[in-house]
Amino acid sequence: MNHDKYQLEADRKLLIFEFTSIGSKGRVKKIVQYSETNLKEFFNLGFGDKDDKTGEINDAVITNNGDSQKVLATVASTVYAFTDKYPNAWIYIQGSTKVRTRLYRMGITNNLQEIRKDFNLYGLKEDKWVEFRLNTEYQAFLIQRKK
Amino acid sequence: MKIRALNKRKTPIVVINKSLDKMADKILFPDKIKKANQVLKTVGLPKEKLAK
């Protein structure tokens, strides 16, 4: 992922990452959270906008700040930082809407060679995990760092 | 390290911000966690990977 990225800040456990998108709509705080699920070492990746005034998080908003490539590249880079610290973690990724899940798929597709070097990558199709393939729609994605 | 080299690094440089520690224990995306747990319960993990 050789795209430009925003500077990241994180908590000490590297579970929360924060950065500021800067674009046509101004400055927008973004939050990425890795939360452990009911299964040990199985994490959900949550991503959304943070309202600095209220502290509220919104993962459904469409910011249209004109920097989606840079934002996606920054979110992707958190996966590297997170899996450096938690190398056995499985990361579950699903957009808040079908459109957003498709956007994630496009991001994966555009960087597939690079991602495959470092991660095992699966797509959820008809309630089964299958190896990620191009031009296929998925309900969600699952990745784990290669050893 | 120059900016271009920094941008090519896969693992980003992350500034630790202790004020984010208090957010780490909160669930900020509860609907997503619910969905992930549901998928875990019904689908589980990739079978070929678990078989290795």
N, CA and C atoms of all chains as a GROMACS GRO file, in nm:
protein
  597
    1MET      N    1   0.085  -0.120   0.000
    1MET     CA    2   0.000   0.000   0.000
    1MET      C    3   0.088   0.124   0.000
    2ASN      N    4   0.132   0.162  -0.117
    2ASN     CA    5   0.225   0.274  -0.125
    2ASN      C    6   0.156   0.408  -0.138
    3HIS      N    7   0.032   0.418  -0.088
    3HIS     CA    8  -0.038   0.545  -0.093
    3HIS      C    9   0.005   0.631   0.025
    4ASP      N   10  -0.020   0.760   0.011
    4ASP     CA   11   0.003   0.849   0.125
    4ASP      C   12  -0.088   0.807   0.239
    5LYS      N   13  -0.041   0.832   0.359
    5LYS     CA   14  -0.121   0.796   0.478
    5LYS      C   15  -0.118   0.913   0.576
    6TYR      N   16  -0.218   0.916   0.661
    6TYR     CA   17  -0.220   1.015   0.768
    6TYR      C   18  -0.139   0.965   0.889
    7GLN      N   19  -0.091   1.060   0.966
    7GLN     CA   20  -0.020   1.027   1.090
    7GLN      C   21  -0.118   0.965   1.190
    8LEU      N   22  -0.077   0.857   1.251
    8LEU     CA   23  -0.165   0.786   1.344
    8LEU      C   24  -0.126   0.809   1.489
    9GLU      N   25  -0.227   0.814   1.573
    9GLU     CA   26  -0.206   0.809   1.718
    9GLU      C   27  -0.278   0.684   1.767
   10ALA      N   28  -0.231   0.627   1.876
   10ALA     CA   29  -0.295   0.506   1.929
   10ALA      C   30  -0.282   0.501   2.080
   11ASP      N   31  -0.368   0.418   2.141
   11ASP     CA   32  -0.355   0.393   2.284
   11ASP      C   33  -0.237   0.298   2.305
   12ARG      N   34  -0.203   0.273   2.432
   12ARG     CA   35  -0.083   0.195   2.458
   12ARG      C   36  -0.096   0.047   2.419
   13LYS      N   37  -0.221  -0.004   2.412
   13LYS     CA   38  -0.240  -0.145   2.374
   13LYS      C   39  -0.253  -0.161   2.222
   14LEU      N   40  -0.252  -0.050   2.150
   14LEU     CA   41  -0.273  -0.050   2.004
   14LEU      C   42  -0.407  -0.114   1.966
   15LEU      N   43  -0.511  -0.076   2.040
   15LEU     CA   44  -0.647  -0.122   2.008
   15LEU      C   45  -0.730  -0.010   1.947
   16ILE      N   46  -0.692   0.114   1.979
   16ILE     CA   47  -0.761   0.232   1.925
   16ILE      C   48  -0.660   0.315   1.846
   17PHE      N   49  -0.697   0.348   1.724
   17PHE     CA   50  -0.613   0.436   1.642
   17PHE      C   51  -0.696   0.558   1.602
   18GLU      N   52  -0.631   0.670   1.600
   18GLU     CA   53  -0.702   0.794   1.564
   18GLU      C   54  -0.618   0.872   1.462
   19PHE      N   55  -0.684   0.929   1.365
   19PHE     CA   56  -0.615   1.018   1.272
   19PHE      C   57  -0.713   1.123   1.221
   20THR      N   58  -0.661   1.225   1.156
   20THR     CA   59  -0.746   1.334   1.108
   20THR      C   60  -0.741   1.340   0.957
   21SER      N   61  -0.857   1.321   0.896
   21SER     CA   62  -0.871   1.335   0.750
   21SER      C   63  -0.878   1.485   0.720
   22ILE      N   64  -0.802   1.527   0.619
   22ILE     CA   65  -0.803   1.669   0.580
   22ILE      C   66  -0.841   1.678   0.433
   23GLY      N   67  -0.953   1.741   0.405
   23GLY     CA   68  -0.997   1.748   0.266
   23GLY      C   69  -1.094   1.862   0.242
   24SER      N   70  -1.175   1.846   0.140
   24SER     CA   71  -1.263   1.954   0.095
   24SER      C   72  -1.368   1.994   0.201
   25LYS      N   73  -1.400   1.901   0.290
   25LYS     CA   74  -1.498   1.932   0.395
   25LYS      C   75  -1.430   1.976   0.525
   26GLY      N   76  -1.299   1.990   0.520
   26GLY     CA   77  -1.227   2.033   0.640
   26GLY      C   78  -1.159   1.917   0.710
   27ARG      N   79  -1.147   1.927   0.842
   27ARG     CA   80  -1.076   1.826   0.921
   27ARG      C   81  -1.178   1.734   0.987
   28VAL      N   82  -1.160   1.605   0.968
   28VAL     CA   83  -1.255   1.508   1.026
   28VAL      C   84  -1.176   1.402   1.101
   29LYS      N   85  -1.205   1.389   1.231
   29LYS     CA   86  -1.137   1.287   1.312
   29LYS      C   87  -1.190   1.149   1.280
   30LYS      N   88  -1.101   1.054   1.262
   30LYS     CA   89  -1.137   0.915   1.231
   30LYS      C   90  -1.086   0.823   1.342
   31ILE      N   91  -1.166   0.722   1.370
   31ILE     CA   92  -1.129   0.626   1.475
   31ILE      C   93  -1.132   0.485   1.417
   32VAL      N   94  -1.030   0.408   1.448
   32VAL     CA   95  -1.029   0.265   1.416
   32VAL      C   96  -1.019   0.192   1.549
   33GLN      N   97  -1.108   0.096   1.571
   33GLN     CA   98  -1.102   0.019   1.695
   33GLN      C   99  -1.095  -0.130   1.665
   34TYR      N  100  -1.004  -0.198   1.730
   34TYR     CA  101  -0.996  -0.345   1.726
   34TYR      C  102  -1.055  -0.395   1.858
   35SER      N  103  -1.168  -0.465   1.849
   35SER     CA  104  -1.235  -0.514   1.970
   35SER      C  105  -1.239  -0.666   1.967
   36GLU      N  106  -1.199  -0.725   2.077
   36GLU     CA  107  -1.204  -0.871   2.084
   36GLU      C  108  -1.350  -0.916   2.093
   37THR      N  109  -1.380  -1.024   2.026
   37THR     CA  110  -1.516  -1.076   2.024
   37THR      C  111  -1.528  -1.187   2.129
   38ASN      N  112  -1.632  -1.271   2.116
   38ASN     CA  113  -1.650  -1.381   2.211
   38ASN      C  114  -1.540  -1.486   2.200
   39LEU      N  115  -1.471  -1.486   2.087
   39LEU     CA  116  -1.363  -1.583   2.067
   39LEU      C  117  -1.228  -1.513   2.086
   40LYS      N  118  -1.144  -1.575   2.166
   40LYS     CA  119  -1.012  -1.517   2.194
   40LYS      C  120  -0.934  -1.500   2.063
   41GLU      N  121  -0.868  -1.390   2.050
   41GLU     CA  122  -0.785  -1.356   1.934
   41GLU      C  123  -0.864  -1.335   1.805
   42PHE      N  124  -0.994  -1.319   1.818
   42PHE     CA  125  -1.078  -1.287   1.702
   42PHE      C  126  -1.130  -1.145   1.724
   43PHE      N  127  -1.084  -1.053   1.642
   43PHE     CA  128  -1.113  -0.911   1.663
   43PHE      C  129  -1.202  -0.855   1.552
   44ASN      N  130  -1.286  -0.764   1.590
   44ASN     CA  131  -1.361  -0.688   1.491
   44ASN      C  132  -1.289  -0.556   1.464
   45LEU      N  133  -1.280  -0.520   1.337
   45LEU     CA  134  -1.226  -0.387   1.303
   45LEU      C  135  -1.344  -0.292   1.286
   46GLY      N  136  -1.353  -0.193   1.373
   46GLY     CA  137  -1.455  -0.090   1.361
   46GLY      C  138  -1.391   0.039   1.313
   47PHE      N  139  -1.462   0.111   1.228
   47PHE     CA  140  -1.404   0.234   1.171
   47PHE      C  141  -1.514   0.337   1.152
   48GLY      N  142  -1.491   0.458   1.198
   48GLY     CA  143  -1.592   0.561   1.182
   48GLY      C  144  -1.538   0.700   1.211
   49ASP      N  145  -1.626   0.797   1.201
   49ASP     CA  146  -1.591   0.936   1.230
   49ASP      C  147  -1.617   0.966   1.377
   50LYS      N  148  -1.534   1.051   1.433
   50LYS     CA  149  -1.553   1.091   1.572
   50LYS      C  150  -1.590   1.240   1.575
   51ASP      N  151  -1.702   1.269   1.636
   51ASP     CA  152  -1.741   1.409   1.654
   51ASP      C  153  -1.665   1.464   1.775
   52ASP      N  154  -1.575   1.557   1.748
   52ASP     CA  155  -1.489   1.608   1.855
   52ASP      C  156  -1.566   1.680   1.965
   53LYS      N  157  -1.680   1.741   1.926
   53LYS     CA  158  -1.757   1.817   2.026
   53LYS      C  159  -1.833   1.723   2.118
   54THR      N  160  -1.899   1.621   2.061
   54THR     CA  161  -1.984   1.533   2.142
   54THR      C  162  -1.911   1.404   2.181
   55GLY      N  163  -1.804   1.372   2.109
   55GLY     CA  164  -1.732   1.246   2.132
   55GLY      C  165  -1.802   1.127   2.070
   56GLU      N  166  -1.914   1.152   2.002
   56GLU     CA  167  -1.989   1.042   1.942
   56GLU      C  168  -1.917   0.984   1.820
   57ILE      N  169  -1.935   0.853   1.802
   57ILE     CA  170  -1.873   0.784   1.689
   57ILE      C  171  -1.983   0.747   1.590
   58ASN      N  172  -1.958   0.771   1.465
   58ASN     CA  173  -2.057   0.740   1.361
   58ASN      C  174  -1.990   0.658   1.251
   59ASP      N  175  -2.035   0.533   1.234
   59ASP     CA  176  -1.972   0.451   1.130
   59ASP      C  177  -2.061   0.442   1.005
   60ALA      N  178  -2.165   0.523   1.000
   60ALA     CA  179  -2.254   0.518   0.883
   60ALA      C  180  -2.241   0.644   0.797
   61VAL      N  181  -2.175   0.746   0.852
   61VAL     CA  182  -2.166   0.873   0.780
   61VAL      C  183  -2.077   0.861   0.655
   62ILE      N  184  -2.116   0.932   0.551
   62ILE     CA  185  -2.032   0.940   0.430
   62ILE      C  186  -1.969   1.078   0.430
   63THR      N  187  -1.839   1.082   0.454
   63THR     CA  188  -1.772   1.211   0.475
   63THR      C  189  -1.749   1.286   0.345
   64ASN      N  190  -1.718   1.214   0.237
   64ASN     CA  191  -1.689   1.279   0.108
   64ASN      C  192  -1.586   1.389   0.122
   65ASN      N  193  -1.475   1.356   0.186
   65ASN     CA  194  -1.373   1.458   0.207
   65ASN      C  195  -1.268   1.458   0.096
   66GLY      N  196  -1.294   1.376  -0.007
   66GLY     CA  197  -1.205   1.376  -0.124
   66GLY      C  198  -1.072   1.307  -0.101
   67ASP      N  199  -1.061   1.228   0.004
   67ASP     CA  200  -0.933   1.164   0.035
   67ASP      C  201  -0.951   1.016   0.069
   68SER      N  202  -1.049   0.951   0.004
   68SER     CA  203  -1.084   0.814   0.045
   68SER      C  204  -0.968   0.716   0.030
   69GLN      N  205  -0.886   0.734  -0.074
   69GLN     CA  206  -0.768   0.645  -0.092
   69GLN      C  207  -0.673   0.657   0.026
   70LYS      N  208  -0.650   0.782   0.065
   70LYS     CA  209  -0.555   0.806   0.174
   70LYS      C  210  -0.612   0.753   0.306
   71VAL      N  211  -0.743   0.770   0.324
   71VAL     CA  212  -0.808   0.720   0.446
   71VAL      C  213  -0.800   0.568   0.451
   72LEU      N  214  -0.833   0.503   0.338
   72LEU     CA  215  -0.828   0.356   0.333
   72LEU      C  216  -0.685   0.305   0.357
   73ALA      N  217  -0.589   0.371   0.296
   73ALA     CA  218  -0.448   0.332   0.315
   73ALA      C  219  -0.408   0.346   0.461
   74THR      N  220  -0.459   0.449   0.526
   74THR     CA  221  -0.426   0.471   0.668
   74THR      C  222  -0.489   0.361   0.753
   75VAL      N  223  -0.615   0.329   0.724
   75VAL     CA  224  -0.683   0.221   0.800
   75VAL      C  225  -0.607   0.090   0.777
   76ALA      N  226  -0.569   0.064   0.652
   76ALA     CA  227  -0.495  -0.059   0.621
   76ALA      C  228  -0.363  -0.063   0.698
   77SER      N  229  -0.299   0.052   0.713
   77SER     CA  230  -0.170   0.053   0.783
   77SER      C  231  -0.188   0.020   0.932
   78THR      N  232  -0.308   0.049   0.986
   78THR     CA  233  -0.331   0.011   1.128
   78THR      C  234  -0.332  -0.142   1.142
   79VAL      N  235  -0.372  -0.212   1.034
   79VAL     CA  236  -0.374  -0.359   1.040
   79VAL      C  237  -0.231  -0.411   1.060
   80TYR      N  238  -0.135  -0.345   0.992
   80TYR     CA  239   0.006  -0.385   1.010
   80TYR      C  240   0.052  -0.357   1.153
   81ALA      N  241   0.020  -0.239   1.203
   81ALA     CA  242   0.063  -0.204   1.339
   81ALA      C  243  -0.001  -0.299   1.440
   82PHE      N  244  -0.130  -0.326   1.420
   82PHE     CA  245  -0.203  -0.412   1.514
   82PHE      C  246  -0.149  -0.555   1.510
   83THR      N  247  -0.127  -0.608   1.390
   83THR     CA  248  -0.082  -0.748   1.381
   83THR      C  249   0.067  -0.764   1.412
   84ASP      N  250   0.142  -0.655   1.413
   84ASP     CA  251   0.279  -0.663   1.467
   84ASP      C  252   0.273  -0.695   1.615
   85LYS      N  253   0.174  -0.634   1.683
   85LYS     CA  254   0.161  -0.655   1.828
   85LYS      C  255   0.083  -0.782   1.860
   86TYR      N  256  -0.016  -0.813   1.775
   86TYR     CA  257  -0.101  -0.932   1.799
   86TYR      C  258  -0.092  -1.022   1.675
   87PRO      N  259   0.019  -1.093   1.657
   87PRO     CA  260   0.041  -1.166   1.531
   87PRO      C  261  -0.056  -1.281   1.507
   88ASN      N  262  -0.120  -1.332   1.612
   88ASN     CA  263  -0.213  -1.445   1.593
   88ASN      C  264  -0.358  -1.400   1.572
   89ALA      N  265  -0.379  -1.271   1.574
   89ALA     CA  266  -0.517  -1.220   1.569
   89ALA      C  267  -0.583  -1.247   1.434
   90TRP      N  268  -0.710  -1.285   1.440
   90TRP     CA  269  -0.795  -1.285   1.322
   90TRP      C  270  -0.868  -1.151   1.323
   91ILE      N  271  -0.881  -1.089   1.208
   91ILE     CA  272  -0.950  -0.959   1.203
   91ILE      C  273  -1.071  -0.970   1.111
   92TYR      N  274  -1.186  -0.942   1.169
   92TYR     CA  275  -1.312  -0.948   1.096
   92TYR      C  276  -1.345  -0.806   1.048
   93ILE      N  277  -1.373  -0.793   0.919
   93ILE     CA  278  -1.399  -0.660   0.860
   93ILE      C  279  -1.530  -0.664   0.783
   94GLN      N  280  -1.620  -0.577   0.823
   94GLN     CA  281  -1.747  -0.566   0.749
   94GLN      C  282  -1.789  -0.420   0.750
   95GLY      N  283  -1.829  -0.370   0.636
   95GLY     CA  284  -1.876  -0.232   0.631
   95GLY      C  285  -2.010  -0.217   0.701
   96SER      N  286  -2.042  -0.094   0.740
   96SER     CA  287  -2.170  -0.070   0.808
   96SER      C  288  -2.286  -0.080   0.708
   97THR      N  289  -2.255  -0.070   0.579
   97THR     CA  290  -2.355  -0.087   0.474
   97THR      C  291  -2.293  -0.173   0.363
   98LYS      N  292  -2.378  -0.220   0.271
   98LYS     CA  293  -2.326  -0.298   0.158
   98LYS      C  294  -2.230  -0.215   0.074
   99VAL      N  295  -2.266  -0.086   0.060
   99VAL     CA  296  -2.182   0.004  -0.021
   99VAL      C  297  -2.043   0.015   0.041
  100ARG      N  298  -2.040   0.027   0.172
  100ARG     CA  299  -1.910   0.041   0.239
  100ARG      C  300  -1.831  -0.090   0.232
  101THR      N  301  -1.901  -0.202   0.244
  101THR     CA  302  -1.831  -0.332   0.231
  101THR      C  303  -1.771  -0.342   0.090
  102ARG      N  304  -1.845  -0.293  -0.010
  102ARG     CA  305  -1.794  -0.294  -0.147
  102ARG      C  306  -1.672  -0.204  -0.160
  103LEU      N  307  -1.675  -0.092  -0.091
  103LEU     CA  308  -1.561   0.000  -0.092
  103LEU      C  309  -1.436  -0.069  -0.033
  104TYR      N  310  -1.457  -0.143   0.074
  104TYR     CA  311  -1.345  -0.218   0.133
  104TYR      C  312  -1.293  -0.322   0.034
  105ARG      N  313  -1.387  -0.386  -0.037
  105ARG     CA  314  -1.346  -0.488  -0.136
  105ARG      C  315  -1.261  -0.424  -0.245
  106MET      N  316  -1.302  -0.303  -0.288
  106MET     CA  317  -1.223  -0.232  -0.390
  106MET      C  318  -1.084  -0.201  -0.338
  107GLY      N  319  -1.078  -0.159  -0.213
  107GLY     CA  320  -0.948  -0.130  -0.151
  107GLY      C  321  -0.860  -0.254  -0.146
  108ILE      N  322  -0.921  -0.367  -0.112
  108ILE     CA  323  -0.846  -0.494  -0.107
  108ILE      C  324  -0.802  -0.532  -0.248
  109THR      N  325  -0.896  -0.524  -0.343
  109THR     CA  326  -0.866  -0.562  -0.481
  109THR      C  327  -0.749  -0.481  -0.537
  110ASN      N  328  -0.749  -0.353  -0.511
  110ASN     CA  329  -0.643  -0.265  -0.564
  110ASN      C  330  -0.507  -0.293  -0.503
  111ASN      N  331  -0.504  -0.363  -0.392
  111ASN     CA  332  -0.376  -0.389  -0.323
  111ASN      C  333  -0.357  -0.538  -0.295
  112LEU      N  334  -0.426  -0.620  -0.376
  112LEU     CA  335  -0.433  -0.763  -0.345
  112LEU      C  336  -0.296  -0.831  -0.340
  113GLN      N  337  -0.211  -0.800  -0.438
  113GLN     CA  338  -0.080  -0.866  -0.442
  113GLN      C  339  -0.003  -0.841  -0.312
  114GLU      N  340  -0.005  -0.716  -0.272
  114GLU     CA  341   0.068  -0.674  -0.152
  114GLU      C  342   0.008  -0.741  -0.027
  115ILE      N  343  -0.126  -0.741  -0.021
  115ILE     CA  344  -0.194  -0.799   0.096
  115ILE      C  345  -0.164  -0.948   0.106
  116ARG      N  346  -0.165  -1.018  -0.010
  116ARG     CA  347  -0.144  -1.164  -0.008
  116ARG      C  348  -0.004  -1.202   0.036
  117LYS      N  349   0.092  -1.111   0.018
  117LYS     CA  350   0.228  -1.140   0.065
  117LYS      C  351   0.231  -1.155   0.216
  118ASP      N  352   0.146  -1.078   0.282
  118ASP     CA  353   0.157  -1.068   0.428
  118ASP      C  354   0.040  -1.129   0.505
  119PHE      N  355  -0.074  -1.154   0.436
  119PHE     CA  356  -0.194  -1.198   0.509
  119PHE      C  357  -0.263  -1.314   0.438
  120ASN      N  358  -0.327  -1.400   0.518
  120ASN     CA  359  -0.427  -1.493   0.465
  120ASN      C  360  -0.557  -1.414   0.462
  121LEU      N  361  -0.626  -1.422   0.350
  121LEU     CA  362  -0.742  -1.336   0.330
  121LEU      C  363  -0.862  -1.419   0.284
  122TYR      N  364  -0.973  -1.404   0.353
  122TYR     CA  365  -1.095  -1.478   0.322
  122TYR      C  366  -1.212  -1.382   0.302
  123GLY      N  367  -1.309  -1.427   0.224
  123GLY     CA  368  -1.433  -1.353   0.210
  123GLY      C  369  -1.548  -1.440   0.258
  124LEU      N  370  -1.649  -1.376   0.312
  124LEU     CA  371  -1.767  -1.450   0.359
  124LEU      C  372  -1.870  -1.451   0.246
  125LYS      N  373  -1.897  -1.571   0.195
  125LYS     CA  374  -1.989  -1.585   0.082
  125LYS      C  375  -2.088  -1.696   0.115
  126GLU      N  376  -2.216  -1.662   0.108
  126GLU     CA  377  -2.323  -1.758   0.139
  126GLU      C  378  -2.294  -1.833   0.269
  127ASP      N  379  -2.256  -1.755   0.368
  127ASP     CA  380  -2.230  -1.807   0.503
  127ASP      C  381  -2.119  -1.913   0.509
  128LYS      N  382  -2.018  -1.894   0.422
  128LYS     CA  383  -1.898  -1.978   0.428
  128LYS      C  384  -1.776  -1.889   0.406
  129TRP      N  385  -1.668  -1.920   0.477
  129TRP     CA  386  -1.542  -1.849   0.450
  129TRP      C  387  -1.475  -1.914   0.330
  130VAL      N  388  -1.446  -1.834   0.228
  130VAL     CA  389  -1.377  -1.886   0.110
  130VAL      C  390  -1.256  -1.796   0.083
  131GLU      N  391  -1.160  -1.851   0.012
  131GLU     CA  392  -1.043  -1.771  -0.022
  131GLU      C  393  -1.087  -1.651  -0.107
  132PHE      N  394  -1.034  -1.536  -0.079
  132PHE     CA  395  -1.074  -1.414  -0.150
  132PHE      C  396  -1.038  -1.425  -0.298
  133ARG      N  397  -1.134  -1.396  -0.383
  133ARG     CA  398  -1.110  -1.393  -0.528
  133ARG      C  399  -1.158  -1.260  -0.584
  134LEU      N  400  -1.097  -1.222  -0.696
  134LEU     CA  401  -1.135  -1.096  -0.760
  134LEU      C  402  -1.277  -1.106  -0.815
  135ASN      N  403  -1.340  -0.991  -0.831
  135ASN     CA  404  -1.472  -0.980  -0.894
  135ASN      C  405  -1.581  -1.063  -0.826
  136THR      N  406  -1.571  -1.078  -0.699
  136THR     CA  407  -1.671  -1.152  -0.623
  136THR      C  408  -1.718  -1.066  -0.507
  137GLU      N  409  -1.848  -1.065  -0.488
  137GLU     CA  410  -1.900  -0.986  -0.376
  137GLU      C  411  -1.899  -1.070  -0.248
  138TYR      N  412  -1.865  -1.008  -0.138
  138TYR     CA  413  -1.861  -1.078  -0.010
  138TYR      C  414  -1.942  -1.002   0.095
  139GLN      N  415  -1.986  -1.077   0.196
  139GLN     CA  416  -2.060  -1.013   0.306
  139GLN      C  417  -1.964  -0.951   0.407
  140ALA      N  418  -1.845  -1.010   0.418
  140ALA     CA  419  -1.745  -0.962   0.515
  140ALA      C  420  -1.610  -1.022   0.476
  141PHE      N  421  -1.506  -0.980   0.545
  141PHE     CA  422  -1.371  -1.028   0.517
  141PHE      C  423  -1.304  -1.071   0.648
  142LEU      N  424  -1.208  -1.162   0.632
  142LEU     CA  425  -1.135  -1.210   0.750
  142LEU      C  426  -0.989  -1.220   0.711
  143ILE      N  427  -0.903  -1.164   0.793
  143ILE     CA  428  -0.760  -1.172   0.760
  143ILE      C  429  -0.680  -1.213   0.882
  144GLN      N  430  -0.568  -1.278   0.852
  144GLN     CA  431  -0.472  -1.312   0.958
  144GLN      C  432  -0.332  -1.297   0.901
  145ARG      N  433  -0.243  -1.243   0.980
  145ARG     CA  434  -0.104  -1.222   0.935
  145ARG      C  435  -0.039  -1.356   0.907
  146LYS      N  436   0.032  -1.365   0.796
  146LYS     CA  437   0.108  -1.488   0.767
  146LYS      C  438   0.225  -1.499   0.862
  147LYS      N  439   0.259  -1.620   0.898
  147LYS     CA  440   0.371  -1.640   0.993
  147LYS      C  441   0.505  -1.637   0.920
  148MET      N  442   1.465   0.943   0.854
  148MET     CA  443   1.399   0.881   0.739
  148MET      C  444   1.319   0.986   0.662
  149LYS      N  445   1.328   0.982   0.530
  149LYS     CA  446   1.260   1.084   0.451
  149LYS      C  447   1.111   1.049   0.437
  150ILE      N  448   1.032   1.151   0.402
  150ILE     CA  449   0.887   1.134   0.394
  150ILE      C  450   0.849   1.022   0.297
  151ARG      N  451   0.917   1.016   0.180
  151ARG     CA  452   0.882   0.915   0.081
  151ARG      C  453   0.907   0.774   0.139
  152ALA      N  454   1.018   0.759   0.208
  152ALA     CA  455   1.050   0.629   0.268
  152ALA      C  456   0.948   0.596   0.376
  153LEU      N  457   0.908   0.695   0.451
  153LEU     CA  458   0.807   0.674   0.556
  153LEU      C  459   0.677   0.625   0.495
  154ASN      N  460   0.639   0.686   0.383
  154ASN     CA  461   0.513   0.649   0.318
  154ASN      C  462   0.517   0.507   0.263
  155LYS      N  463   0.637   0.456   0.231
  155LYS     CA  464   0.647   0.321   0.175
  155LYS      C  465   0.652   0.214   0.283
  156ARG      N  466   0.673   0.253   0.407
  156ARG     CA  467   0.676   0.154   0.516
  156ARG      C  468   0.538   0.091   0.529
  157LYS      N  469   0.534  -0.041   0.548
  157LYS     CA  470   0.404  -0.105   0.568
  157LYS      C  471   0.354  -0.078   0.710
  158THR      N  472   0.442  -0.097   0.805
  158THR     CA  473   0.401  -0.069   0.943
  158THR      C  474   0.419   0.080   0.969
  159PRO      N  475   0.313   0.147   1.006
  159PRO     CA  476   0.323   0.293   1.020
  159PRO      C  477   0.392   0.333   1.151
  160ILE      N  478   0.438   0.454   1.153
  160ILE     CA  479   0.487   0.508   1.278
  160ILE      C  480   0.366   0.558   1.355
  161VAL      N  481   0.351   0.509   1.476
  161VAL     CA  482   0.232   0.541   1.555
  161VAL      C  483   0.275   0.619   1.679
  162VAL      N  484   0.212   0.731   1.699
  162VAL     CA  485   0.239   0.811   1.820
  162VAL      C  486   0.144   0.763   1.929
  163ILE      N  487   0.200   0.726   2.043
  163ILE     CA  488   0.115   0.680   2.153
  163ILE      C  489   0.052   0.801   2.222
  164ASN      N  490  -0.078   0.795   2.233
  164ASN     CA  491  -0.154   0.902   2.298
  164ASN      C  492  -0.230   0.839   2.415
  165LYS      N  493  -0.180   0.864   2.536
  165LYS     CA  494  -0.237   0.797   2.654
  165LYS      C  495  -0.383   0.834   2.676
  166SER      N  496  -0.425   0.948   2.624
  166SER     CA  497  -0.566   0.987   2.643
  166SER      C  498  -0.661   0.892   2.568
  167LEU      N  499  -0.606   0.814   2.475
  167LEU     CA  500  -0.690   0.717   2.403
  167LEU      C  501  -0.709   0.587   2.483
  168ASP      N  502  -0.627   0.570   2.590
  168ASP     CA  503  -0.636   0.446   2.669
  168ASP      C  504  -0.777   0.423   2.723
  169LYS      N  505  -0.841   0.532   2.763
  169LYS     CA  506  -0.974   0.516   2.825
  169LYS      C  507  -1.080   0.471   2.722
  170MET      N  508  -1.052   0.495   2.595
  170MET     CA  509  -1.147   0.450   2.491
  170MET      C  510  -1.130   0.303   2.458
  171ALA      N  511  -1.010   0.250   2.486
  171ALA     CA  512  -0.979   0.114   2.441
  171ALA      C  513  -1.070   0.010   2.504
  172ASP      N  514  -1.115   0.037   2.627
  172ASP     CA  515  -1.200  -0.061   2.696
  172ASP      C  516  -1.348  -0.044   2.663
  173LYS      N  517  -1.381   0.064   2.594
  173LYS     CA  518  -1.521   0.085   2.556
  173LYS      C  519  -1.547   0.020   2.421
  174ILE      N  520  -1.668  -0.027   2.403
  174ILE     CA  521  -1.703  -0.081   2.271
  174ILE      C  522  -1.768   0.032   2.191
  175LEU      N  523  -1.696   0.079   2.091
  175LEU     CA  524  -1.742   0.194   2.014
  175LEU      C  525  -1.833   0.154   1.898
  176PHE      N  526  -1.825   0.028   1.858
  176PHE     CA  527  -1.905  -0.018   1.744
  176PHE      C  528  -1.983  -0.144   1.784
  177PRO      N  529  -2.079  -0.128   1.874
  177PRO     CA  530  -2.149  -0.246   1.929
  177PRO      C  531  -2.222  -0.330   1.824
  178ASP      N  532  -2.279  -0.263   1.723
  178ASP     CA  533  -2.352  -0.338   1.618
  178ASP      C  534  -2.257  -0.430   1.540
  179LYS      N  535  -2.137  -0.378   1.517
  179LYS     CA  536  -2.038  -0.456   1.442
  179LYS      C  537  -1.995  -0.578   1.522
  180ILE      N  538  -1.975  -0.558   1.651
  180ILE     CA  539  -1.933  -0.670   1.737
  180ILE      C  540  -2.042  -0.778   1.738
  181LYS      N  541  -2.166  -0.729   1.744
  181LYS     CA  542  -2.279  -0.822   1.745
  181LYS      C  543  -2.279  -0.907   1.617
  182LYS      N  544  -2.259  -0.839   1.505
  182LYS     CA  545  -2.256  -0.911   1.376
  182LYS      C  546  -2.140  -1.010   1.372
  183ALA      N  547  -2.023  -0.963   1.418
  183ALA     CA  548  -1.904  -1.050   1.416
  183ALA      C  549  -1.928  -1.173   1.503
  184ASN      N  550  -1.987  -1.154   1.620
  184ASN     CA  551  -2.014  -1.267   1.709
  184ASN      C  552  -2.116  -1.363   1.646
  185GLN      N  553  -2.211  -1.305   1.576
  185GLN     CA  554  -2.312  -1.387   1.510
  185GLN      C  555  -2.248  -1.475   1.401
  186VAL      N  556  -2.158  -1.414   1.323
  186VAL     CA  557  -2.089  -1.490   1.218
  186VAL      C  558  -2.001  -1.598   1.280
  187LEU      N  559  -1.933  -1.563   1.388
  187LEU     CA  560  -1.849  -1.661   1.458
  187LEU      C  561  -1.930  -1.781   1.503
  188LYS      N  562  -2.049  -1.750   1.556
  188LYS     CA  563  -2.135  -1.854   1.610
  188LYS      C  564  -2.188  -1.946   1.499
  189THR      N  565  -2.227  -1.886   1.389
  189THR     CA  566  -2.292  -1.965   1.283
  189THR      C  567  -2.193  -2.019   1.179
  190VAL      N  568  -2.087  -1.945   1.152
  190VAL     CA  569  -1.994  -1.985   1.045
  190VAL      C  570  -1.861  -2.035   1.101
  191GLY      N  571  -1.816  -1.974   1.210
  191GLY     CA  572  -1.687  -2.012   1.267
  191GLY      C  573  -1.571  -1.953   1.190
  192LEU      N  574  -1.458  -2.022   1.194
  192LEU     CA  575  -1.338  -1.977   1.123
  192LEU      C  576  -1.322  -2.057   0.994
  193PRO      N  577  -1.236  -2.011   0.902
  193PRO     CA  578  -1.215  -2.086   0.778
  193PRO      C  579  -1.166  -2.228   0.808
  194LYS      N  580  -1.231  -2.326   0.749
  194LYS     CA  581  -1.203  -2.466   0.784
  194LYS      C  582  -1.065  -2.512   0.739
  195GLU      N  583  -1.025  -2.473   0.617
  195GLU     CA  584  -0.897  -2.522   0.567
  195GLU      C  585  -0.781  -2.468   0.650
  196LYS      N  586  -0.804  -2.348   0.706
  196LYS     CA  587  -0.699  -2.288   0.786
  196LYS      C  588  -0.687  -2.360   0.920
  197LEU      N  589  -0.801  -2.395   0.976
  197LEU     CA  590  -0.801  -2.463   1.105
  197LEU      C  591  -0.745  -2.604   1.093
  198ALA      N  592  -0.761  -2.664   0.974
  198ALA     CA  593  -0.715  -2.801   0.955
  198ALA      C  594  -0.563  -2.810   0.951
  199LYS      N  595  -0.495  -2.698   0.920
  199LYS     CA  596  -0.348  -2.700   0.906
  199LYS      C  597  -0.280  -2.716   1.041
   0.00000   0.00000   0.00000
